[in-house]
Amino acid sequence: MSVKESHKIDTAKLDSIIEACGAKKSNLIAILQKVQEEYRYLPEGALIYIGTKMEGLSPATVFGVATFYAQFSLDPKGKYEIKVCDGTACHVRGSMPVLNAIKAHLNLNDGQMTTPDGLFSLETVSCLGACGLAPVCVINDKVHPQMTSDAIKVILDTLLNGER
C-alpha cells in the first residue's frame, strides 16, 4: 500500500481545523495549510470534504486554490522534506552533485519525489535566500550550508539510523 493510499480522511479532524480557522472563504488558505500539516499533503478526499463543508465554496474552487499555490502538495511528502537549492550561487558551487548524491543514496528515480516508505521527499527549489552559504540544503526547516555529496550522505545516514 502506498503512502497516499494509507491516509484515511478524519472528518472530525477536518471539522476541527475548519472550526478553529473559521469557515469563511477568506480562511481557505489557512485551512489548507493546517490540513497539509496534519497529512503532509492535501488528500483529495479532504479537498472534496472542505469544498462541500464550507459555505460559498465548491470542491473545484478548493482544488483550484490547492493547485495554484506552490506551497501545497497533492502528493504525500516524506517525514523528512529535503530542499536542494539550485539558484545561481548554489548551482555554480555544486548543488547538482549534491542533488544527484541524494537521489542515488535514497534510490529515487527520475520523477520520483518521495521514497516508497514515506520517510524522505526531495525537491529542487530556485532559491533559499542563503547564497553566501552555497550550496545549501534544507531538511525540515534546518539549513545545511556548504553542502557536499559526502556531507549529505552522512546526514541522510544519521536520519536513517534514527529511524531504525
Residue pairs with C-beta under 8 A, 6 or more apart in sequence:
2 76
2 116
3 76
3 114
3 116
3 117
3 118
4 41
4 43
4 75
4 76
7 39
7 43
7 76
9 43
9 45
9 46
9 49
11 49
13 38
14 35
14 46
14 49
14 50
14 53
15 53
17 31
17 34
17 35
17 38
18 31
18 50
18 53
18 54
20 34
21 27
21 30
21 31
21 34
23 53
23 54
23 55
24 54
25 54
25 56
25 57
28 50
28 54
28 57
28 62
28 65
29 65
29 69
31 50
31 54
32 42
32 50
32 62
32 65
32 66
32 72
33 71
35 42
35 43
35 46
35 50
36 42
36 71
36 72
36 73
39 46
39 76
40 76
40 77
40 78
40 79
41 73
41 74
41 75
41 76
41 77
42 66
42 72
42 73
42 74
44 74
47 59
47 62
47 63
47 66
48 59
48 62
50 57
50 59
50 62
51 57
51 58
51 59
51 60
51 61
51 62
51 63
52 59
65 72
66 72
66 74
67 74
75 113
75 114
76 114
76 118
76 121
77 114
77 121
78 114
78 115
78 118
78 119
78 120
78 121
79 118
79 119
79 120
80 119
80 120
80 121
80 139
80 140
80 159
81 121
81 123
81 139
81 140
82 102
82 120
82 121
82 122
82 123
82 137
82 138
82 139
83 123
83 124
83 125
83 128
83 137
83 138
83 139
84 90
84 95
84 98
84 99
84 102
84 122
84 123
84 124
84 125
84 135
84 137
85 95
85 124
85 125
85 126
85 127
85 128
85 130
85 134
85 135
85 136
85 137
85 138
86 95
86 96
86 99
86 124
86 125
86 126
87 125
87 126
87 127
87 128
87 131
87 134
88 131
89 131
89 132
89 134
89 135
90 127
90 128
90 131
90 134
90 135
90 136
91 135
92 134
93 134
93 135
94 135
94 148
95 134
95 135
95 136
95 147
97 148
97 149
98 135
98 137
98 147
98 148
98 149
98 152
99 122
99 124
100 149
101 149
101 150
101 152
101 153
102 108
102 122
102 137
102 152
102 156
103 109
103 122
105 152
105 153
105 156
106 115
106 120
106 122
106 156
107 115
108 115
108 120
108 122
113 121
113 122
113 123
114 120
114 121
114 122
115 121
119 159
119 160
119 163
120 156
120 159
128 136
128 138
128 143
130 136
130 143
130 145
133 143
133 145
133 146
134 145
134 146
135 146
135 147
136 143
136 144
136 145
136 146
136 147
137 143
137 144
137 147
137 152
137 155
138 144
139 155
139 159
144 151
144 152
144 155
